């Protein structure tokens, strides 16, 4: 089942997406913007990773498609089915069109699927102190900042603050009234 936003489609990652995902993973500018840590990925690493995600039902990774083209990934990971929560992340390719609302719509489509299909109650994520694009994206999508983890992430030979962000299903439903007109 593909997940439809207003502008994007979320679909399962296909083998033909792996090269673009590997490029994103290996790009130092993109790696600098994420909380987690990346290691250089070879083609074989990417293929092995793909085989692992095929049967994983606690971690969903979706390709973001805009105008028929792969433009990024959106994830629901560490799904806790008992407590109805999951971690969410998004990454767009460097050549994804800017200013078209792709990120906002991808977050919306992911929230819609998580809350309205999987019946999750909470999505959470983390943003680095200097990642202004993610700050703008998540606050625009109704997410709330829940605090600051001081000097929590080591990147480029420095420690940086990390801010946990989250949205509850009830907050999403209120936000959706404004987003969907």
C-alpha positions in Angstrom: 0.0 0.0 0.0 1.4 3.4 -0.9 0.8 6.3 1.4 -0.5 9.4 -0.2 0.1 13.0 1.0 -1.1 16.0 -0.9 2.1 16.2 -3.0 4.1 13.2 -2.2 3.7 9.4 -2.2 5.4 7.3 0.5 6.2 3.8 -0.8 8.4 0.9 0.2 12.0 1.4 -0.7 12.9 -0.5 -3.9 16.3 -1.7 -5.1 16.6 1.1 -7.6 16.4 3.6 -4.7 19.5 2.2 -3.0 22.1 4.2 -4.9 20.4 7.5 -4.1 20.1 6.4 -0.4 23.8 5.4 -0.4 24.7 8.8 -1.8 22.7 10.5 1.0 24.4 8.3 3.6 27.9 9.1 2.3 27.3 12.8 1.9 29.2 14.6 4.7 26.9 17.6 4.7 23.8 15.5 5.1 25.5 13.3 7.8 26.3 16.5 9.7 22.6 17.3 10.0 21.4 14.1 11.6 21.5 13.1 15.2 22.6 9.5 14.6 25.9 8.6 13.2 26.6 7.3 9.8 29.4 5.2 8.6 30.6 5.2 5.0 28.4 2.7 3.1 29.5 0.5 0.3 27.2 -0.9 -2.3 27.3 -4.3 -0.5 26.4 -2.6 2.8 23.4 -1.0 1.2 22.3 -4.3 -0.3 22.7 -6.1 3.0 20.7 -3.3 4.8 18.0 -3.6 2.2 17.6 -7.4 2.8 17.3 -6.7 6.6 14.6 -4.1 6.2 12.4 -6.3 4.0 11.0 -8.3 6.9 11.4 -5.8 9.7 8.0 -4.8 11.2 9.3 -2.6 14.0 11.1 -0.3 11.6 9.5 1.1 8.5 11.5 3.1 5.9 9.6 4.7 3.1 10.8 6.2 -0.1 9.5 9.7 -0.7 8.3 10.2 -4.3 7.5 13.6 -5.8 6.3 13.9 -9.3 7.4 10.3 -9.9 10.9 10.8 -8.7 12.7 9.5 -5.6 13.5 12.6 -3.4 14.2 11.1 0.0 13.2 8.8 2.8 10.8 9.0 5.8 11.1 6.6 8.7 9.1 5.2 11.6 11.6 3.3 13.6 11.9 1.7 17.1 8.1 1.1 17.0 6.8 0.2 20.4 3.5 -1.5 19.8 2.6 -1.8 23.4 3.0 1.9 24.2 2.0 3.0 20.7 5.0 5.2 19.8 7.7 5.4 17.2 10.8 7.5 16.3 10.4 9.5 13.1 13.1 10.9 10.8 13.2 12.4 7.3 16.0 13.0 4.8 15.7 14.6 1.4 18.1 14.2 -1.4 20.3 17.2 -2.2 18.6 17.7 -5.5 15.0 17.5 -4.1 13.2 20.7 -5.2 13.2 23.4 -2.5 10.2 25.5 -1.6 7.6 23.0 -2.8 6.5 21.7 0.6 7.9 18.2 0.0 9.2 17.9 3.5 6.1 19.2 5.1 3.9 16.9 3.1 6.2 13.9 3.7 5.9 14.5 7.5 2.2 14.9 7.2 1.8 11.6 5.2 4.0 9.8 7.7 1.9 11.2 10.7 -1.3 10.3 8.9 -0.2 6.7 8.4 1.2 6.4 11.9 -1.8 7.9 13.7 -4.7 6.9 11.4 -3.6 3.5 10.2 -1.1 2.1 12.7 -3.0 3.7 15.6 0.1 5.0 17.2 -0.3 7.7 19.9 3.1 9.4 19.9 5.8 10.2 17.4 9.1 11.5 18.5 12.4 12.6 17.0 15.5 14.6 17.7 17.0 17.8 16.2 20.6 19.1 16.4 20.9 22.7 17.7 22.2 24.0 14.3 19.7 22.2 12.0 17.4 25.2 11.3 15.7 23.4 8.4 14.5 20.6 10.7 13.5 23.1 13.4 11.3 24.9 10.9 9.9 21.7 9.4 8.8 20.0 12.6 7.4 23.2 14.3 5.4 23.9 11.1 4.0 20.3 11.4 2.8 20.8 14.9 5.6 19.1 16.8 6.7 20.4 20.2 10.2 20.7 21.6 10.4 18.7 24.8 13.7 20.0 26.2 17.4 20.0 25.5 20.1 17.3 25.9 23.2 19.4 26.5 26.3 18.5 24.5 24.7 15.2 23.6 26.0 14.7 20.0 29.6 14.7 18.8 30.0 16.0 15.2 33.0 17.7 13.5 35.1 17.5 16.7 32.5 19.4 18.8 29.7 18.5 21.1 26.3 19.8 20.1 22.9 20.1 21.9 20.1 17.8 20.8 16.5 18.7 21.3 13.8 15.9 21.5 10.7 16.8 19.7 7.3 15.0 19.6 3.7 15.1 18.6 0.8 13.2 20.1 -2.1 11.8 18.0 -4.5 14.4 19.6 -2.1 17.3 18.7 -1.8 15.9 15.1 -5.6 15.8 14.7 -5.8 19.5 15.8 -2.9 20.4 13.5 -4.4 18.5 10.6 -7.6 20.7 10.7 -5.3 23.7 9.9 -3.1 21.9 7.4 -5.9 20.2 5.4 -8.2 22.8 4.0 
